[in-house]
């Protein structure tokens, strides 16, 4: 498993509201392992200097969403990381953040 920290200082743009992450097996609201805190997904865009913007779905625990995030909201993703691994011969990756902070002004 590889866990790579990403630049948390960049402003990101939400392209949709925070939505509950759903457990594929039970259909219930997904919970963070070890804490049982509900998880949310937020679609964000990171501008890239001289390149195409990076679109990502970031998983955030409920306590990290202290303010409403809607389409067009500028945020900073605190503790933004990329987690990647291989399971059953298939590569997977997720973006995670401990919190989203609204960028004012």
C-alpha positions as CSV (number, residue, x, y, z in Angstrom):
1,X,0.0,0.0,0.0
2,X,1.2,3.5,-0.9
3,X,0.0,6.6,1.0
4,X,1.2,9.8,-0.6
5,X,0.6,13.2,0.9
6,X,-0.7,15.8,-1.6
7,X,-0.4,19.6,-1.5
8,X,-2.9,20.8,1.0
9,X,-2.1,24.5,0.4
10,X,-3.8,24.7,-3.0
11,X,-7.3,26.0,-3.4
12,X,-9.7,23.3,-4.8
13,X,-13.0,23.9,-6.4
14,X,-16.0,21.8,-5.4
15,X,-18.0,20.6,-8.5
16,X,-20.8,19.1,-6.4
17,X,-22.1,18.9,-2.9
18,X,-20.9,16.5,-0.2
19,X,-22.8,13.3,-0.5
20,X,-22.9,10.3,1.9
21,X,-20.6,7.5,1.0
22,X,-22.6,4.3,0.7
23,X,-21.4,0.8,1.8
24,X,-21.7,-1.4,-1.3
25,X,-22.6,-4.5,0.6
26,X,-25.3,-3.2,3.0
27,X,-26.4,0.0,1.2
28,X,-26.0,1.9,4.5
29,X,-24.0,5.1,5.1
30,X,-20.3,4.0,5.1
31,X,-18.4,4.4,8.3
32,X,-14.7,5.0,8.9
33,X,-12.9,2.0,10.2
34,X,-11.9,2.3,13.8
35,X,-14.0,5.3,14.6
36,X,-17.5,4.5,13.1
37,X,-17.7,8.1,11.9
38,X,-19.9,8.6,8.8
39,X,-18.0,9.3,5.5
40,X,-18.8,11.7,2.8
41,X,-17.5,12.1,-0.8
42,X,-16.9,15.5,-2.4
43,X,-16.0,15.9,-6.0
44,X,-13.2,18.5,-6.3
45,X,-11.0,20.0,-9.0
46,X,-7.3,20.9,-8.4
47,X,-5.9,23.3,-10.9
48,X,-2.5,22.2,-12.3
49,X,0.1,24.7,-13.4
50,X,0.6,24.3,-17.2
51,X,-1.6,21.2,-17.4
52,X,-5.1,19.8,-17.3
53,X,-6.9,20.1,-13.9
54,X,-7.1,17.1,-11.7
55,X,-10.6,15.9,-10.9
56,X,-10.9,13.8,-7.8
57,X,-13.5,12.4,-5.5
58,X,-12.3,13.0,-1.9
59,X,-13.5,11.1,1.1
60,X,-14.0,13.2,4.2
61,X,-15.2,12.1,7.7
62,X,-18.3,14.0,8.9
63,X,-16.5,16.0,11.6
64,X,-14.3,17.4,8.8
65,X,-17.3,19.0,7.1
66,X,-18.0,21.8,9.5
67,X,-19.6,24.0,6.7
68,X,-21.8,23.2,3.8
69,X,-19.9,22.5,0.6
70,X,-21.8,23.1,-2.7
71,X,-20.9,23.4,-6.3
72,X,-18.5,26.3,-6.8
73,X,-17.3,26.4,-3.2
74,X,-13.5,26.9,-2.9
75,X,-11.9,24.7,-0.2
76,X,-8.6,23.6,1.1
77,X,-8.4,19.8,1.8
78,X,-6.6,19.4,5.1
79,X,-4.4,16.3,5.3
80,X,-5.1,15.4,1.6
81,X,-3.6,12.1,0.7
82,X,-3.7,9.6,-2.2
83,X,-4.0,6.0,-1.0
84,X,-3.3,3.3,-3.6
85,X,-2.9,-0.5,-3.5
86,X,-3.6,-3.7,-5.4
87,X,-6.4,-6.1,-4.3
88,X,-7.1,-9.4,-6.1
89,X,-4.9,-8.3,-9.0
90,X,-6.8,-5.0,-9.4
91,X,-5.2,-1.6,-8.7
92,X,-7.3,0.9,-6.8
93,X,-6.9,4.4,-5.3
94,X,-8.8,6.8,-3.2
95,X,-8.2,10.4,-2.2
96,X,-8.8,11.2,1.5
97,X,-8.8,14.4,3.6
98,X,-9.3,14.9,7.3
99,X,-11.3,18.1,6.7
100,X,-12.4,20.6,4.1
101,X,-11.9,24.2,5.0
102,X,-13.9,26.8,3.1
103,X,-11.7,29.5,1.5
104,X,-13.2,32.9,2.2
105,X,-13.1,35.8,-0.3
